[in-house]
Amino acid sequence: MPIKQEKYSVKIQMILSVIPFVNLWAAYRIEKLRLCLVIQLSFGLLVVLWYFIETSGSPKVDVWIIIIEFVTSPVWMRYFTIKWNEK
């Protein structure tokens, strides 16, 4: 289903990108749903793998992985929304 070519607010798209499951809708609006799913699944896979290899003395890396995801999601959403609006 084709999406209407309209301009979207960069600020709103950035806010939507940090809300779980709503970020998929925001990515769909700018035709980057596949990329968003790959990023979400890769970060989720990293967290799951860390739980399997975690020992009692290891640091809490899974928290850092989630923090990195919440920092990078608005950044890439901003970049791709600006590119979408320029089309």
N, C-alpha and C positions, 0 to 999 in steps of 0.2 A: 504494500500500500504506500503510494508516494506521499511525502510530507509536503505541506505547503511551504513555499520558500518565503518565510517571513523573518523579520529580525527579532531576536530574543534579548532580553535584558541580561547582561553579563553578570551583574550582581545577583540576580535571582537564580540564574543557572549555577553560580558558585555556591549559593546557600542550599539549593536542591541537591547538589552533589555530595553533601556530607550527611544527608538523611538517608538511612538505609531503605532500599527498594525504590525510593523516589528518585534516587540518582540514576536508576535505569531508565526511567521515563525522561529525565532531563537529557540523558545521552541519546535516547531515541529521537528526541526532537531535533537534534543536530546531526542525525545519522551517524552516530558513533557508538551504537549499542554493542556491537561486537567487540570493539576495543574495551569498552567498560566492563563487559562480562569477562574478558580475558584478564584484565587487571584485578577485578574482584576475586576471580577464582584463583589467580596466582597468589594473592595475599592470603586468601583463606587456606590454600594448600600449604603455604609457609607456616601458618599458625598451627595447623593440624600436624604437620611434620615435626614442628618444634615440641609439641606435646608428646610425641612418640619417642623423641630422643632426649627429652629433658631428664636431668638427674636432680637429686636434692640439692647439690651444690652449684648448679648452673644458674646464671642470672635470668631474669624475667625478660627474655627477648621478645616473647609474643606481644607484650604490651607495647614495645617499641615498634614492632611491625604494624600494629593497629594505629599507632600515633602517626607513623610515616604515611600510612594510607590516607588518614584524615587530613594530612597536610598537603599531600600531592594531588588528591582528587580535585579540590577547588582550583589548583594551579592549572592542571591539564584541561579542566572544564572551561576555564577562562580562555585559554589559548585556542581551543577548538571552537568556542562560541564566537570569538572575535573573527576567526577565519570563516565561520559560517555566515556571519553578518556581512562580511566583505563580498560574498558571492553575488 
